[in-house]
């Protein structure tokens, strides 16, 4: 290697062909090409065409499956269906189809790339001696030539169909990774139609329907599921939520309730065995900011309760309703300590005093639990007569409350 010229001017390097530069690069890097053989040295070899066709099939399958993934993601029915709903079997296939089309697309692309490497990239055995230190200009020039030589000898540059299929498959594989992210990205400030979960913004809930002029009851979750009728399951006549009366709670008890609009009621004197309101009830239960703790204080404690300014009439007798969403980072404050009248969040141990308008007394939460104004109608059912007057949930934006 000591006899190899290692210093070249820019003009000398520019005058060399890629083949000469590639050869020079291997010599300067201390590389000895011990063996090199083209896969198909004979031009228009039928075996070469068969190999190219097989690889194109793998890349084409990758493209087709990638397109299928996009089509399933965008157009396949994904809305929840429960037992006996029309389209249940199509809904159950949604997630498996996403996984199958994306996974098989990636596998086909990988198989095609491996097959191309084995069948078209020249066989070569090279031995290189190690050298340290930064690269010189001649090394930079020659490595570029080596890459160009690898591109030419791989024959991929002249295989336009194969290159197009591989590129499309790779693009679709990337799309399969990126596209699902669109489902979790939304504009938090853009309102949608108001429903039992609010309008999609951070400051609305199902209780906001009160401001729309609707009557919203406090609904208890019965945990009911579909029932079997004549050999099949149905939610017809099944109530997941039912209205709550004051006498349903013992003194010192707490129960989680959800918004139940008047049109969703199917209990008591309004019960209709042919109605199916189960899906609407489940939407309310799954509302991210819907859950409320209904607490019946013991009377001797209730007389000591301190009301928040402007919220003196929010409670009904001994009954208080506080948002169940912790004002720290949004965990459910699902524990109520009857003896101390404290509401506990199990995530980070924030504690709120139910006798002092739900203000925090321990832990990282810095804001009181919003209180829901409640009352009892002429039929004896608890309902919300006002919406929350402050945003529900964690205090991650600036507020004065």
C-alpha positions as CSV (number, residue, x, y, z in Angstrom):
1,X,0.0,0.0,0.0
2,X,3.0,2.3,0.5
3,X,3.4,2.5,-3.3
4,X,0.0,3.8,-4.0
5,X,-0.2,7.5,-4.7
6,X,-2.3,9.2,-2.0
7,X,-2.1,12.8,-3.0
8,X,-4.1,14.1,-5.9
9,X,-5.1,17.5,-7.1
10,X,-8.6,18.6,-7.7
11,X,-8.0,18.5,-11.5
12,X,-6.6,15.0,-11.4
13,X,-9.6,13.8,-9.4
14,X,-12.1,15.5,-11.7
15,X,-10.5,13.8,-14.7
16,X,-11.0,10.3,-13.3
17,X,-14.1,8.2,-14.1
18,X,-16.3,6.8,-11.4
19,X,-14.8,3.4,-12.0
20,X,-11.3,4.7,-11.6
21,X,-12.2,6.7,-8.5
22,X,-14.0,3.6,-7.0
23,X,-10.8,1.5,-7.6
24,X,-8.6,4.2,-6.1
25,X,-10.9,4.5,-3.1
26,X,-10.7,0.9,-2.3
27,X,-6.9,1.0,-2.6
28,X,-6.6,4.1,-0.4
29,X,-8.8,2.6,2.3
30,X,-6.6,-0.4,2.4
31,X,-9.4,-2.6,0.9
32,X,-8.5,-5.6,-1.1
33,X,-11.4,-7.0,-3.3
34,X,-10.7,-10.7,-3.1
35,X,-13.7,-11.8,-5.0
36,X,-16.4,-10.0,-7.1
37,X,-18.9,-11.5,-9.4
38,X,-21.9,-10.0,-11.2
39,X,-25.2,-11.8,-10.6
40,X,-26.2,-11.8,-14.2
41,X,-23.1,-11.1,-16.4
42,X,-25.0,-12.1,-19.6
43,X,-27.3,-9.3,-20.8
44,X,-31.0,-10.1,-21.1
45,X,-30.6,-13.3,-19.2
46,X,-34.1,-14.9,-18.8
47,X,-33.2,-15.7,-15.2
48,X,-32.6,-12.0,-14.5
49,X,-36.1,-11.2,-15.8
50,X,-37.6,-13.8,-13.7
51,X,-35.8,-12.5,-10.6
52,X,-36.9,-8.9,-11.4
53,X,-40.5,-10.1,-11.8
54,X,-40.5,-11.9,-8.5
55,X,-39.1,-8.8,-6.7
56,X,-41.6,-6.5,-8.4
57,X,-44.4,-8.8,-7.2
58,X,-43.2,-8.3,-3.6
59,X,-43.0,-4.6,-4.0
60,X,-46.4,-4.5,-5.7
61,X,-48.0,-6.4,-2.8
62,X,-46.5,-3.9,-0.4
63,X,-48.1,-1.1,-2.4
64,X,-51.5,-2.8,-2.6
65,X,-51.5,-3.6,1.1
66,X,-50.3,0.0,2.0
67,X,-53.2,1.4,-0.1
68,X,-55.5,-1.1,1.7
69,X,-54.4,0.1,5.1
70,X,-55.2,3.7,4.1
71,X,-58.6,2.7,2.7
72,X,-59.5,0.7,5.9
73,X,-58.3,3.5,8.2
74,X,-60.4,6.2,6.3
75,X,-63.5,4.3,5.2
76,X,-64.0,1.2,7.2
77,X,-66.9,1.5,9.8
78,X,-65.1,2.1,13.1
79,X,-67.8,3.3,15.4
80,X,-68.5,1.1,18.4
81,X,-71.1,-1.7,17.9
82,X,-72.4,-3.9,20.7
83,X,-74.0,-7.3,20.6
84,X,-76.8,-7.7,18.0
85,X,-76.1,-4.3,16.4
86,X,-76.1,-4.2,12.6
87,X,-72.5,-4.2,11.3
88,X,-71.0,-5.7,14.4
89,X,-68.8,-8.1,12.5
90,X,-67.4,-5.3,10.3
91,X,-66.6,-3.3,13.4
92,X,-64.8,-6.3,15.0
93,X,-62.6,-6.5,11.9
94,X,-61.5,-2.9,11.9
95,X,-58.5,-3.2,14.2
96,X,-57.3,-6.6,12.9
97,X,-57.5,-5.3,9.3
98,X,-55.4,-2.3,10.3
99,X,-52.7,-4.5,11.8
100,X,-52.8,-7.1,9.0
101,X,-52.6,-4.6,6.1
102,X,-49.9,-2.5,7.8
103,X,-47.8,-5.5,9.0
104,X,-48.0,-7.4,5.7
105,X,-47.1,-4.2,3.7
106,X,-44.0,-3.8,5.8
107,X,-43.1,-7.5,5.5
108,X,-43.6,-7.5,1.7
109,X,-41.4,-4.4,1.4
110,X,-38.7,-6.0,3.5
111,X,-38.8,-9.3,1.6
112,X,-38.5,-7.5,-1.7
113,X,-35.5,-5.5,-0.4
114,X,-33.8,-8.6,0.8
115,X,-34.5,-10.5,-2.4
116,X,-33.1,-7.6,-4.4
117,X,-29.9,-7.5,-2.3
118,X,-29.4,-11.3,-2.8
119,X,-30.3,-11.5,-6.5
120,X,-28.9,-8.2,-8.0
121,X,-26.2,-6.7,-5.8
122,X,-22.9,-8.2,-7.0
123,X,-21.3,-10.9,-4.8
124,X,-18.2,-9.5,-3.3
125,X,-15.6,-10.4,-0.6
126,X,-13.4,-7.6,0.5
127,X,-10.7,-7.3,3.2
128,X,-9.9,-3.9,4.8
129,X,-7.2,-2.9,7.1
130,X,-8.2,-0.5,9.8
131,X,-7.0,3.1,9.8
132,X,-7.7,6.0,12.1
133,X,-7.9,9.8,11.6
134,X,-10.1,12.2,9.7
135,X,-10.8,11.8,6.0
136,X,-9.0,13.8,3.4
137,X,-10.4,15.3,0.2
138,X,-9.3,12.4,-1.8
139,X,-11.2,10.1,0.6
140,X,-14.4,12.1,0.3
141,X,-14.2,12.0,-3.5
142,X,-13.5,8.3,-3.7
143,X,-16.3,7.4,-1.2
144,X,-18.8,9.3,-3.4
145,X,-17.5,7.3,-6.4
146,X,-17.8,4.1,-4.5
147,X,-21.5,4.9,-3.7
148,X,-22.1,5.8,-7.3
149,X,-20.4,2.5,-8.4
150,X,-22.6,0.6,-5.9
151,X,-25.7,2.2,-7.4
152,X,-24.7,1.4,-11.0
153,X,-23.6,-2.2,-10.3
154,X,-26.8,-2.9,-8.4
155,X,-28.7,-2.2,-11.6
156,X,-31.5,-0.6,-9.6
157,X,-31.1,2.7,-11.5
158,X,-32.3,1.1,-14.8
159,X,-35.1,-0.9,-13.2
160,X,-37.7,1.9,-13.2
161,X,-40.7,-0.3,-12.4
162,X,-39.0,-2.0,-9.4
163,X,-37.6,1.4,-8.1
164,X,-41.1,3.0,-8.4
165,X,-42.8,0.1,-6.6
166,X,-40.1,0.0,-3.9
167,X,-40.4,3.8,-3.4
168,X,-44.2,3.7,-3.3
169,X,-44.1,0.9,-0.8
170,X,-41.7,2.7,1.4
171,X,-43.8,5.8,1.3
172,X,-47.0,3.9,2.1
173,X,-45.2,2.2,5.0
174,X,-44.3,5.6,6.4
175,X,-47.9,6.7,5.9
176,X,-49.1,3.7,7.8
177,X,-47.0,5.0,10.8
178,X,-47.9,8.6,10.4
179,X,-51.6,8.4,9.4
180,X,-53.0,7.0,12.7
181,X,-51.5,10.0,14.5
182,X,-54.1,12.2,12.7
183,X,-56.7,10.5,14.8
184,X,-55.3,11.8,18.0
185,X,-54.5,15.3,16.9
186,X,-57.3,17.8,17.0
187,X,-57.9,21.5,17.5
188,X,-58.9,21.9,21.2
189,X,-60.5,25.2,20.4
190,X,-62.8,24.1,17.6
191,X,-66.3,23.3,18.9
192,X,-68.5,20.6,17.3
193,X,-72.2,19.9,17.8
194,X,-73.2,19.9,21.5
195,X,-73.9,16.5,22.8
196,X,-73.9,14.4,25.9
197,X,-70.0,14.6,26.0
198,X,-70.0,18.4,25.3
199,X,-68.9,20.0,22.1
200,X,-65.3,18.6,22.0
201,X,-63.7,21.6,23.6
202,X,-62.0,21.5,27.0
203,X,-64.5,23.7,28.8
204,X,-67.7,21.8,28.0
205,X,-69.2,18.6,29.4
206,X,-72.5,16.8,29.1
207,X,-73.8,19.1,31.9
208,X,-73.4,22.0,29.4
209,X,-76.6,20.9,27.8
210,X,-78.4,22.8,30.7
211,X,-77.3,26.0,29.0
212,X,-79.0,24.7,25.8
213,X,-82.3,24.6,27.6
214,X,-82.3,20.8,28.1
215,X,-83.2,19.2,31.4
216,X,-80.3,17.1,32.6
217,X,-80.8,14.5,35.4
218,X,-78.2,13.0,37.6
219,X,-77.9,9.5,36.3
220,X,-76.7,6.5,38.3
221,X,-74.6,3.8,36.5
222,X,-76.4,0.4,36.9
223,X,-73.6,-1.5,35.1
224,X,-76.3,-3.3,33.1
225,X,-75.2,-5.2,30.0
226,X,-77.0,-6.7,27.0
227,X,-79.6,-9.3,27.9
228,X,-80.4,-12.5,26.1
229,X,-83.8,-12.7,24.3
230,X,-84.8,-15.7,22.2
231,X,-81.3,-16.9,21.8
232,X,-79.7,-13.6,21.0
233,X,-78.4,-10.6,23.0
234,X,-80.0,-7.2,22.8
235,X,-79.8,-3.9,24.8
236,X,-83.4,-3.1,24.0
237,X,-85.1,-2.0,27.2
238,X,-81.8,-2.1,29.1
239,X,-80.8,1.0,31.1
240,X,-77.2,1.7,31.8
241,X,-78.2,5.0,33.5
242,X,-81.3,5.7,35.7
243,X,-82.4,8.8,37.5
244,X,-81.5,9.3,41.1
245,X,-83.8,10.3,44.0
246,X,-82.5,11.8,47.3
247,X,-83.6,8.8,49.2
248,X,-81.4,6.5,47.1
249,X,-78.3,7.6,49.1
250,X,-77.7,6.9,52.8
251,X,-76.3,9.7,55.0
252,X,-72.6,9.8,54.6
253,X,-72.7,8.0,51.2
254,X,-71.1,9.0,47.9
255,X,-72.1,7.9,44.4
256,X,-70.7,8.7,40.9
257,X,-73.4,10.1,38.6
258,X,-73.4,11.1,34.9
259,X,-75.5,13.5,32.9
260,X,-78.8,12.0,31.7
261,X,-80.7,14.3,29.4
262,X,-84.5,14.1,29.4
263,X,-84.7,12.5,26.0
264,X,-82.4,9.7,27.2
265,X,-84.6,8.8,30.2
266,X,-86.1,5.4,30.1
267,X,-86.9,4.5,33.7
268,X,-89.7,4.9,36.2
269,X,-93.0,6.1,34.7
270,X,-91.2,6.8,31.4
271,X,-90.0,3.2,30.9
272,X,-90.5,1.7,27.5
273,X,-89.4,-1.9,27.0
274,X,-89.1,-1.4,23.3
275,X,-86.7,1.6,23.5
276,X,-82.9,1.2,23.1
277,X,-81.0,4.1,24.8
278,X,-78.1,2.0,25.9
279,X,-75.6,3.5,23.4
280,X,-76.5,7.1,24.4
281,X,-76.1,6.1,28.1
282,X,-72.6,4.7,27.4
283,X,-71.6,7.9,25.6
284,X,-72.4,9.8,28.8
285,X,-70.5,7.3,30.9
286,X,-67.5,7.6,28.7
287,X,-67.6,11.4,28.6
288,X,-64.1,12.5,29.7
289,X,-65.4,15.3,32.0
290,X,-68.9,14.0,32.8
291,X,-68.4,12.1,36.0
292,X,-69.7,13.9,39.2
293,X,-69.6,12.8,42.8
294,X,-72.9,13.1,44.5
295,X,-72.3,13.2,48.3
296,X,-75.0,13.1,51.0
297,X,-73.4,14.6,54.1
298,X,-74.5,13.5,57.5
299,X,-76.8,16.2,58.7
300,X,-74.6,17.1,61.7
301,X,-71.8,17.7,59.2
302,X,-73.9,19.5,56.6
303,X,-74.9,22.2,59.1
304,X,-71.2,23.1,59.5
305,X,-70.5,23.2,55.7
306,X,-69.0,26.5,54.4
307,X,-70.4,27.6,51.1
308,X,-68.3,29.3,48.4
309,X,-69.1,32.9,47.5
310,X,-71.6,32.9,44.7
311,X,-72.4,29.2,45.2
312,X,-74.5,29.3,48.3
313,X,-77.5,27.7,46.6
314,X,-75.6,25.1,44.6
315,X,-76.4,22.2,47.1
316,X,-79.7,20.6,47.8
317,X,-80.1,20.2,51.5
318,X,-77.4,17.8,52.6
319,X,-76.6,16.8,49.0
320,X,-73.5,18.2,47.3
321,X,-72.2,17.5,43.8
322,X,-68.6,17.9,42.9
323,X,-66.7,17.2,39.7
324,X,-64.9,13.9,39.9
325,X,-62.0,15.1,37.7
326,X,-59.0,16.1,39.9
327,X,-57.8,19.6,39.3
328,X,-54.2,18.4,39.4
329,X,-53.8,16.3,36.2
330,X,-57.3,14.9,35.7
331,X,-57.4,11.6,37.6
332,X,-60.7,10.4,39.1
333,X,-61.1,11.6,42.7
334,X,-62.9,8.4,43.5
335,X,-62.4,8.0,47.2
336,X,-64.6,9.6,49.8
337,X,-63.7,9.5,53.5
338,X,-66.9,9.6,55.4
339,X,-65.5,10.4,58.9
340,X,-63.4,13.4,57.8
341,X,-65.5,14.4,54.8
342,X,-62.4,14.5,52.6
343,X,-62.4,13.5,48.9
344,X,-59.2,11.8,47.9
345,X,-57.5,11.4,44.6
346,X,-55.6,8.1,44.5
347,X,-53.1,9.2,41.8
348,X,-51.1,11.8,43.7
349,X,-52.9,11.9,47.0
350,X,-54.5,15.3,46.6
351,X,-57.3,15.8,49.2
352,X,-60.3,18.1,49.0
353,X,-62.6,19.2,51.9
354,X,-66.3,18.4,51.0
355,X,-67.4,20.7,53.9
356,X,-65.5,23.7,52.4
357,X,-66.7,23.9,48.8
358,X,-64.2,21.1,47.7
359,X,-61.1,23.2,48.3
360,X,-57.8,21.3,48.3
361,X,-56.2,20.7,51.7
362,X,-53.4,18.4,50.8
363,X,-51.3,17.3,47.8
364,X,-50.4,19.0,44.5
365,X,-53.9,20.1,43.5
366,X,-54.1,23.9,43.7
367,X,-57.8,24.5,42.7
368,X,-61.1,23.5,44.3
369,X,-63.2,20.8,42.7
370,X,-65.9,22.6,40.6
371,X,-69.4,22.3,42.2
372,X,-72.5,21.4,40.2
373,X,-75.7,23.2,41.1
374,X,-78.4,20.6,41.8
375,X,-82.1,20.5,42.7
376,X,-85.1,18.1,42.9
377,X,-88.0,18.3,40.4
378,X,-91.7,17.7,41.1
379,X,-91.3,14.0,40.5
380,X,-88.6,13.8,43.1
381,X,-85.5,13.3,40.9
382,X,-82.2,15.1,41.2
383,X,-81.2,17.2,38.3
384,X,-78.7,19.9,37.4
385,X,-80.3,23.4,37.4
386,X,-77.1,25.1,36.3
387,X,-74.0,24.2,34.4
388,X,-70.6,24.3,36.1
389,X,-69.6,27.9,36.4
390,X,-65.8,27.1,35.9
391,X,-63.9,24.7,33.7
392,X,-63.7,21.1,34.8
393,X,-60.4,19.3,35.0
394,X,-56.7,20.1,35.6
395,X,-55.5,23.6,35.9
396,X,-53.1,23.5,32.9
397,X,-54.1,26.9,31.5
398,X,-54.2,30.2,33.3
399,X,-57.3,30.9,35.5
400,X,-58.1,32.9,38.5
401,X,-60.3,30.4,40.3
